[in-house]
Amino acid sequence: MFLLGSVRKFYLYLEGVLFDKRAMIKDLPRPVFFDHINGIDWLVNKFDKKDLTILELGSKEVTGKSRLKSRLSKAKYIGVDISEGDNVDIVCDAHYLSKFVKENSIDCIYSSSVFEHLYAPWIIAEEISKLLKTGGFVCIETAFNFQTHERPWNFFHIVDLGLEVLFSEKFGFEKIDGGLDLPVRGRFSLLGPKYLRMKEVYGLMSHSYYVGKKIKDFPTEKGCKHFNWLLANPSLTDKNNIYPSSEDNKTEVQVC
């Protein structure tokens, strides 16, 4: 079995060298500075300053020590999680975050691998906006083309454009950075329908990223405390940003 496993790993490595680049879609946006490898460095360099406060949403140390808190020496750190544990200062459901943290008191909110576990991420966006000072930043890394996990609390795997909708200009945010990172190779299993078996899927990316700056509080309509999420329609900001007009039966699917 050891020999068979070694041969398989060598084959997969060789196959990856030859074909991984072919599976990429070149025009997919990639983060410039807030990505999986460099994101924490950028965040620490920008926000680890005296009199600044950083809140980490989903701070419980599950797979190891916090990559963020251990790097901070000047900024105030607040760890928030839905359950008690190491590196947790406040235990709460993030959908009620403003009941536990003072509004307009946070300079940066950071979240890694949390948004896929939120049952109403648009409510979280509102809570984040309430907590952030005007000029504050939200920095999000979340699963996209990633395995289902921590079920039954695994709800939304959000593409980068979904994060942009949650923190849109109409909502009061300016996009600073974002995109997709961590390329993945994928194919349909032999256990699936015959016509799909072994067919490769192009353009898979494991995680989505977004950095936004709060420009203003989100607007509300009379008698309502929530944002009108129909205003998040990207066509309202950019008239050229419309659903592609190609008919489905005339469009080539990215499968080969």
N, C-alpha and C positions, 0 to 999 in steps of 0.2 A: 504493500500500500504506500509506503514511503517513497519508493521508486516511482510508482505511478503518479503520486502527487507531485513529485519534482518534475517529471516529464510534462505534466499538465501545466504547471506554473511556467515552465520554459516556453511551451507552445503559446500560452496566453500572452506572455511577454513579447515573443516574436511577432505574434499576430497584432499586438498593440502597436509595436514599432512601425509595422507596415501599413496599418489601416486606421489608427486613431484619428489622424488629421482628416481623413476622408469623412469621418462621422461628424465633424464640426460644421456648424453653419456660421460662416465668417462674419456676417453682419450683426450677429447678436451682440448687444451692448455688454461690456465688461466694466466693473467698477475701476475707477482710476486709482483711488487710495484706500477706500474702505472695503477691503476684500478679506478672504479667510486668513491669509497669511499676515497681511500688513495692517489690518483694521485696528487692532488693539494698539499698535505702535502709534498710529495716527491719532487715535482717540486720546491716549495718554499725553502725547506731545501738545495737543490742543487744549485739553481740559484739566490737566493736573496742575492747577494753579490755586493759590490762596484765595479764599472767599468764593470759590466755585463749588457747586454741589452736583454730584453725578449719582443718578439713580439707576441701578441695574434691575430690570424686570425679568424675573426668573433666575434669581441669584443663588439658589441652593446648590451646594457642591455635590454633584452626583457622580460625575466621571473623573473628578480630580479637583485640584485647587482652582479658585477663580482666576482666570487669566487677566482680569482687569484689576481687582482689588489689590493683588500682590504687587502691582506696578505703581500704585498711587502713593504719593508721599505728602502732597500738599492739599489736594481737594478733599472735600467731605464726601464720603461714600455712604449710600443707603442701599441695602440689599432687600429686595421684595420678592416673596415667593408665596405660592398657594399653600405650602406646607412648611412646617418647622424643620430646621436642620442647620448644618454648618453654613455660615455666611448669610444667614437670613436675619434681618433686623425687624422687618415688618411682615407679618403673616396675613395675607388677605387675597381675595379674588380680585384680580386686576380690573375686572369690569366695574369695581366700586373703589378704584384707587384714590379718587379725590376725597373720599371719606376718611382716609387714613394719612394722607400727605397734604400739606398746605398747598393751596393753589398758587400759581405764579411764584414758585419757590425753587424750581429746579433749572439748572443750566444745561444739563445733558441727560437724556434718557437713552440707555443702551439695552438692547435685547438681542439675545442669540438663541436660536432654536426654541423659540417660545410661541411665535405667532401661529404656527400650525396647530397649537393646542388650545387656542382661544375660540370659544363658540360664537362670539360676536366681535370680530376684530374691528369693526367700525365703531363700536362702543369704546374699545380700547383706544382708538385714535382720538376720540373726544376726551377721554380721561388724560391721555398724554398731553393734549393741547392745553387742558386746564392747568396741569401741573407746571408746564414749561413757562419760563419767563419769555416775554417777547424778545426775540433774538436768540432763544435757546435752540438746541439741536436735538433731533431724534435720530438714532443710529440703529438700524435693524438688519439682522441676518436671520433668514428663516428658510425652512425646507421647501423645495420645489419638486424636482424629480428625485425623490428620496423615498425609501421604504416606509410603509406605514408602521408606526411605532407608538408605544404608550397608549394603546387603545384601552378603553373606548374614548379617550380624550385626544383624538387626532382628527381635526375637523377640516382645516383649510391648508392646502399646499399652494402658496401664492407665488405667481410669477412676478418679476420686477415691476411690470406695468400695473399689477394689482396694488402694490405698495404705493405707487405714484397716485393711484386713484384715492386710496385711503388718506393720503397727505397731499392733496391737490392744492393748486393755487386758489381755487374757490374756497377751500377749507381753511386757507390762511398760511400755507407753507410754500417755501421755495426749495426746489430740488437742488441739492449740492453735489451729490454723487449717487451712483446706483448702477444696477445691472445684474448680470448672472455670472456665477463662478463655479468652479469645481466640475469640469467636464466629466460626463458619464458615457460609457458605451452601453448600448442596450439592444436586445433582439427579442423577438417573440419566442416563447417556449415551445418545445415539442409537445407539450401538454395542451396547447391551445388548438383553435380551429386549423384544419389542414392548410387552408389558403394563406395563413399567416406564419406558419411554422418557420423558424430560423430567419425570418425577415428582419433586417436591421433597422433601427429607428435612429434618425439623425437628430442632432441639435439638443441632446439631453444635457441639462445642467442641474447639479444637485441642489444649489442654494441660490436664493435671491437676496439682493442687498439694496438698501436705501438709506441715504442721509438727507435729512431735510431741516431747514431752518424756519422756525416759527416767525412769521412776519406780523401776524395779528391774530386776535381771538377769532374762532370760527363764528360765522353769523348764524343767528337763529330767527325764526319767524315768530310773529306775535303769538303768545300763548303756548309756545313750545320751547323746551330747553335743549332740544337736540338739533343738530345740523340737518338740513334737508339734503339727503344723500343723492337725490336726483340731480343736484347741482354739481356732483362729481363727474358727470358725463364729460369726457375729455373734449367732445365736439363743441362744448360751450366756450371753451378757452381757445381752441384751434379749430376753425371751420373745416380745415383740410384733414383733420384727424377723424375719419369716419370708418365704419366697418368696410373691409375690402369688398368691392362689388363683384368679384369673380363668383360664378356659380359653382357650387360644391362639386357637381358632376363633371365640371370642366377643369378643375384644379388638381394638379398633381400633388398627391400626398407625399410627405417626406419619409417614405419608406422604400427600401430597395432590397 
